[in-house]
Amino acid sequence: MKKLPVFTLARCKQCGICGHFCPKEAIRFDEHGTPFLADPEACTSCGLCVDMCPDWAVFLSLPEEEESGTETV
């Protein structure tokens, strides 16, 4: 039940800082520079991506199925 990074794309300026500071390289970027969590298993929920984002575009949250107590099959 670890929290994972969620990206608020309306705030994100595609600067790449979140991925640069990720110690496990779990954050990657698409062809437009938009961040996404490429490797949830590698993420340690350290929060560096949240702390380093200058635009407050990243936060940690439980995955949806864990928050609701249900799992999508």
Phi and psi in degrees as GROMACS dihedral restraints (atoms count N, CA, C in turn):
[ dihedral_restraints ]
;  ai    aj    ak    al  type     phi  dphi    fc
    3     4     5     6     1   -87.6    20    10
    4     5     6     7     1   151.8    20    10
    6     7     8     9     1   -82.5    20    10
    7     8     9    10     1   146.3    20    10
    9    10    11    12     1  -124.0    20    10
   10    11    12    13     1   155.4    20    10
   12    13    14    15     1   -68.0    20    10
   13    14    15    16     1   138.9    20    10
   15    16    17    18     1  -123.3    20    10
   16    17    18    19     1   137.2    20    10
   18    19    20    21     1  -107.3    20    10
   19    20    21    22     1   127.3    20    10
   21    22    23    24     1   -90.8    20    10
   22    23    24    25     1    96.6    20    10
   24    25    26    27     1   -65.7    20    10
   25    26    27    28     1   -25.5    20    10
   27    28    29    30     1   -66.1    20    10
   28    29    30    31     1   -25.6    20    10
   30    31    32    33     1   -95.9    20    10
   31    32    33    34     1   -23.1    20    10
   33    34    35    36     1   -69.0    20    10
   34    35    36    37     1   132.6    20    10
   36    37    38    39     1  -107.2    20    10
   37    38    39    40     1    14.6    20    10
   39    40    41    42     1    53.3    20    10
   40    41    42    43     1    42.0    20    10
   42    43    44    45     1   -79.5    20    10
   43    44    45    46     1   -22.6    20    10
   45    46    47    48     1    87.5    20    10
   46    47    48    49     1    -0.6    20    10
   48    49    50    51     1   -62.5    20    10
   49    50    51    52     1   -40.5    20    10
   51    52    53    54     1   -57.9    20    10
   52    53    54    55     1   -45.3    20    10
   54    55    56    57     1   -71.4    20    10
   55    56    57    58     1   -34.2    20    10
   57    58    59    60     1   -62.2    20    10
   58    59    60    61     1   -38.7    20    10
   60    61    62    63     1   -90.0    20    10
   61    62    63    64     1    -5.4    20    10
   63    64    65    66     1   -69.3    20    10
   64    65    66    67     1   114.6    20    10
   66    67    68    69     1   -69.0    20    10
   67    68    69    70     1   -17.0    20    10
   69    70    71    72     1  -107.9    20    10
   70    71    72    73     1     4.2    20    10
   72    73    74    75     1    53.7    20    10
   73    74    75    76     1    38.2    20    10
   75    76    77    78     1   -81.6    20    10
   76    77    78    79     1   -18.6    20    10
   78    79    80    81     1   -98.6    20    10
   79    80    81    82     1   130.0    20    10
   81    82    83    84     1  -125.2    20    10
   82    83    84    85     1   178.4    20    10
   84    85    86    87     1  -132.5    20    10
   85    86    87    88     1   141.2    20    10
   87    88    89    90     1   -79.6    20    10
   88    89    90    91     1  -174.2    20    10
   90    91    92    93     1   -65.6    20    10
   91    92    93    94     1   -14.5    20    10
   93    94    95    96     1   -99.5    20    10
   94    95    96    97     1     0.1    20    10
   96    97    98    99     1    87.4    20    10
   97    98    99   100     1     9.0    20    10
   99   100   101   102     1   -79.2    20    10
  100   101   102   103     1   128.7    20    10
  102   103   104   105     1   -75.9    20    10
  103   104   105   106     1   150.6    20    10
  105   106   107   108     1  -151.5    20    10
  106   107   108   109     1   156.2    20    10
  108   109   110   111     1   -83.8    20    10
  109   110   111   112     1   102.0    20    10
  111   112   113   114     1   -81.0    20    10
  112   113   114   115     1   -28.1    20    10
  114   115   116   117     1  -138.0    20    10
  115   116   117   118     1    81.5    20    10
  117   118   119   120     1   -58.7    20    10
  118   119   120   121     1   -31.6    20    10
  120   121   122   123     1   -67.2    20    10
  121   122   123   124     1   -32.4    20    10
  123   124   125   126     1   -76.7    20    10
  124   125   126   127     1   -26.6    20    10
  126   127   128   129     1   -61.9    20    10
  127   128   129   130     1   132.7    20    10
  129   130   131   132     1  -104.4    20    10
  130   131   132   133     1     5.2    20    10
  132   133   134   135     1    60.1    20    10
  133   134   135   136     1    33.1    20    10
  135   136   137   138     1   -70.3    20    10
  136   137   138   139     1   -26.3    20    10
  138   139   140   141     1    86.1    20    10
  139   140   141   142     1     4.7    20    10
  141   142   143   144     1   -61.4    20    10
  142   143   144   145     1   -36.6    20    10
  144   145   146   147     1   -61.6    20    10
  145   146   147   148     1   -39.4    20    10
  147   148   149   150     1   -68.2    20    10
  148   149   150   151     1   -49.4    20    10
  150   151   152   153     1   -63.6    20    10
  151   152   153   154     1   -35.1    20    10
  153   154   155   156     1   -89.3    20    10
  154   155   156   157     1   -16.9    20    10
  156   157   158   159     1   -66.3    20    10
  157   158   159   160     1   119.1    20    10
  159   160   161   162     1   -74.8    20    10
  160   161   162   163     1   -12.0    20    10
  162   163   164   165     1  -111.3    20    10
  163   164   165   166     1     8.8    20    10
  165   166   167   168     1    52.5    20    10
  166   167   168   169     1    42.7    20    10
  168   169   170   171     1   -98.6    20    10
  169   170   171   172     1     1.5    20    10
  171   172   173   174     1  -127.6    20    10
  172   173   174   175     1   136.6    20    10
  174   175   176   177     1  -142.2    20    10
  175   176   177   178     1   161.0    20    10
  177   178   179   180     1   -97.9    20    10
  178   179   180   181     1   136.7    20    10
  180   181   182   183     1  -148.9    20    10
  181   182   183   184     1   152.9    20    10
  183   184   185   186     1   -67.4    20    10
  184   185   186   187     1   144.5    20    10
  186   187   188   189     1   -57.1    20    10
  187   188   189   190     1   149.5    20    10
  189   190   191   192     1   -52.2    20    10
  190   191   192   193     1   -44.8    20    10
  192   193   194   195     1   -66.4    20    10
  193   194   195   196     1   -28.5    20    10
  195   196   197   198     1   -78.8    20    10
  196   197   198   199     1   -35.0    20    10
  198   199   200   201     1   -64.2    20    10
  199   200   201   202     1   -43.2    20    10
  201   202   203   204     1   -85.4    20    10
  202   203   204   205     1   -14.1    20    10
  204   205   206   207     1    82.1    20    10
  205   206   207   208     1     7.2    20    10
  207   208   209   210     1  -120.3    20    10
  208   209   210   211     1   164.3    20    10
  210   211   212   213     1  -128.1    20    10
  211   212   213   214     1   134.4    20    10
  213   214   215   216     1   -77.8    20    10
  214   215   216   217     1   129.6    20    10
